[in-house]
Amino acid sequence: MRRLFDEELADLDTSFTEMGLLVSETIQHAVQTFLDHDRSGANEIIEGDKAINQREIALEKKTFEMIALYQPVTTDLREIVTILKAVSVLERIGDNARNIALSTIHVKGNQRVAEIEQQIGETGAKVAKMVADVLMYYVNDDAANADRMSIIASEVSEDTKHIRDLAVESMKQDPELVNASTDYLVVGGYLKRTSDYVTDIAEWIIYKRTGKIVELNPGASSFI
């Protein structure tokens, strides 16, 4: 029975990590399609969101089945609960990628601001790396580095505040930039929320490793 449990838990870990890598790639791709004005790529991301949702459903179902069948305790239970909680966060990050793709379609053809787009590109790359890094910390059971994810989230918060300030200023200077700047505000908000979601996953990694429930991002708030 123990051997079967260990095998299924290993499969669950692998599936969770694969979903996380897919989400990390998707959020990075979404930002790049936005910067490239790539409507075709945006449509691919929107369509691909279904696969992320299906992975979430499958993983949640598997965690419930394993809890019911094996009735795990202590460390084993914490690992399954961590996946159960974190997979829903990954799905929300996937939703953010889809919403950035929707903004790409909306902004197509509008006048653009290079300085703001450069900041969005840099911030998007940072956020995608956060997602990839937190998955590595999960695989390595690395609570110490997971605890430090809040530092990167604070940097992203400052980056997105800068995006907001630039967007508001561009609206004041040129009414023709209102539509594009509104989308910059929206995309910045999705990046900010994604970084907050990463700290949520980091909190569950710490729980998995230590059994302690911590709050890494008590100051998280809406972007606007």
C-alpha positions in Angstrom: 0.0 0.0 0.0 2.8 2.4 0.9 4.6 1.7 -2.4 1.4 2.4 -4.4 0.9 5.6 -2.5 4.5 6.8 -3.1 4.1 6.0 -6.8 0.9 8.0 -7.1 2.3 10.9 -5.1 5.3 11.0 -7.4 3.0 11.1 -10.4 0.9 13.9 -8.7 4.1 15.9 -8.1 5.1 15.5 -11.8 1.7 16.5 -13.1 1.7 19.5 -10.8 5.1 20.6 -11.9 4.2 20.1 -15.6 1.2 22.3 -15.2 3.3 25.0 -13.4 5.8 25.0 -16.2 3.0 25.3 -18.8 1.5 28.3 -16.9 5.0 29.9 -16.6 5.5 29.7 -20.3 2.0 30.9 -21.0 2.3 34.1 -18.9 5.6 34.9 -20.6 4.1 34.2 -24.0 1.1 36.4 -23.2 3.3 39.3 -22.4 5.3 38.9 -25.6 2.2 38.6 -27.8 1.0 41.9 -26.2 4.2 43.6 -27.0 4.3 42.2 -30.5 0.7 43.1 -31.2 0.3 39.4 -32.1 -3.4 38.8 -32.3 -2.9 35.2 -33.7 -0.7 34.3 -30.7 -3.2 35.9 -28.4 -5.9 33.7 -29.8 -3.7 30.6 -29.2 -3.3 31.6 -25.6 -7.0 32.0 -25.1 -7.7 28.6 -26.7 -4.9 27.0 -24.7 -6.4 28.2 -21.4 -8.9 25.3 -21.7 -6.0 22.8 -21.3 -4.8 24.6 -18.1 -8.3 24.4 -16.7 -8.5 20.7 -17.6 -5.2 20.0 -15.8 -6.5 21.8 -12.7 -9.7 19.7 -12.7 -7.7 16.4 -13.1 -5.2 17.3 -10.4 -7.9 18.3 -7.9 -9.8 15.1 -8.6 -6.6 13.0 -8.0 -5.9 14.7 -4.7 -9.4 14.0 -3.4 -9.1 10.4 -4.6 -5.8 9.9 -2.8 -7.0 11.5 0.4 -10.1 9.2 0.4 -8.2 6.1 -0.5 -5.0 6.3 1.5 -6.1 8.7 4.4 -2.6 10.2 4.6 -1.4 12.0 7.7 1.3 14.5 8.7 3.9 15.1 5.9 2.1 13.1 3.3 -1.2 14.9 3.9 0.6 18.3 3.8 2.1 17.5 0.4 -1.3 16.6 -1.1 -3.0 19.6 0.5 -0.2 21.9 -0.9 -0.9 20.6 -4.4 -4.6 20.9 -3.9 -4.3 24.5 -2.9 -1.5 25.6 -5.2 -3.1 24.1 -8.4 -6.0 26.5 -8.1 -3.6 29.4 -7.8 -1.8 28.2 -11.0 -5.2 28.1 -12.7 -5.8 31.8 -11.7 -2.3 32.7 -13.1 -3.4 31.0 -16.3 -6.5 33.2 -16.3 -4.3 36.2 -16.0 -2.4 35.1 -19.1 -5.6 34.7 -21.0 -6.8 38.1 -19.9 -3.5 39.7 -21.1 -4.2 37.9 -24.4 -7.6 39.5 -24.5 -6.0 42.9 -24.0 -3.7 42.2 -27.0 -6.7 41.7 -29.2 -8.4 44.9 -27.8 -5.3 47.1 -28.2 -4.6 46.0 -31.7 -4.2 49.1 -33.9 -4.0 51.7 -31.1 -1.2 54.1 -30.8 1.5 52.7 -28.5 4.1 54.0 -26.0 7.5 52.4 -26.3 8.7 53.3 -22.8 5.7 51.7 -21.1 5.9 48.6 -23.3 9.6 48.2 -22.4 8.6 48.3 -18.7 5.8 45.8 -19.2 8.2 43.5 -21.0 10.8 43.6 -18.2 8.1 43.1 -15.5 6.5 40.3 -17.4 9.8 38.4 -17.7 10.4 38.9 -13.9 6.9 37.6 -13.1 7.3 34.5 -15.4 10.6 33.8 -13.7 8.9 34.0 -10.3 6.4 31.3 -11.4 9.3 29.1 -12.7 11.3 29.6 -9.6 8.5 28.9 -7.2 8.0 25.5 -8.9 11.7 24.8 -8.5 11.4 25.6 -4.8 8.4 23.2 -4.6 10.4 20.4 -6.3 13.4 21.0 -4.0 11.2 21.4 -0.9 13.0 24.8 -0.5 11.1 26.7 2.2 13.9 29.2 2.7 13.9 30.5 -0.9 10.1 30.3 -1.0 10.1 32.7 2.0 12.0 35.2 -0.1 9.5 35.3 -2.9 7.8 38.2 -1.2 10.9 40.4 -1.9 10.5 39.8 -5.6 6.8 40.4 -5.3 7.5 43.8 -3.7 9.8 44.7 -6.7 7.0 43.8 -9.1 4.7 46.0 -7.1 7.0 48.9 -7.6 7.4 48.1 -11.3 3.7 48.0 -11.8 3.2 51.3 -10.0 5.7 52.8 -12.4 3.7 51.4 -15.3 0.6 52.9 -13.8 2.2 56.3 -13.4 3.6 56.3 -16.9 0.2 55.3 -18.3 -1.7 58.0 -16.4 0.9 60.6 -17.6 0.6 59.5 -21.2 -3.2 59.9 -21.0 -2.8 63.5 -19.7 -0.3 64.4 -22.4 -2.1 62.9 -25.4 -5.8 61.9 -25.6 -5.0 59.6 -28.5 -3.1 57.4 -26.0 -6.1 56.9 -23.7 -7.1 53.5 -25.2 -3.6 52.1 -25.2 -2.7 53.4 -21.8 -5.9 51.9 -20.3 -4.7 48.5 -21.6 -1.3 49.2 -20.1 -3.0 49.7 -16.7 -4.9 46.5 -17.1 -1.9 44.4 -18.1 0.1 45.9 -15.2 -2.7 44.8 -12.9 -2.6 41.3 -14.1 1.2 41.1 -13.6 0.8 42.5 -10.1 -1.8 39.9 -9.2 0.2 37.1 -10.7 3.2 38.0 -8.5 0.8 38.0 -5.5 -0.4 34.5 -6.5 3.2 33.3 -6.6 3.6 34.3 -3.0 0.5 32.3 -2.2 2.1 29.2 -3.7 5.3 30.0 -1.7 3.2 30.1 1.5 1.9 26.6 0.7 5.5 25.4 0.1 6.5 26.6 3.5 3.4 24.8 4.9 4.4 21.6 3.1 7.9 21.8 4.6 7.3 23.1 8.1 3.6 22.6 8.8 3.4 26.4 9.5 0.9 28.7 7.9 2.5 32.1 7.1 1.5 35.3 5.4 4.2 36.5 3.0 2.3 39.3 1.3 0.0 41.0 3.9 0.1 44.2 2.0 -1.2 42.8 -1.2 -3.9 45.0 -2.8 -5.5 45.8 -6.0 -3.3 47.5 -8.7 -5.5 50.6 -9.3 
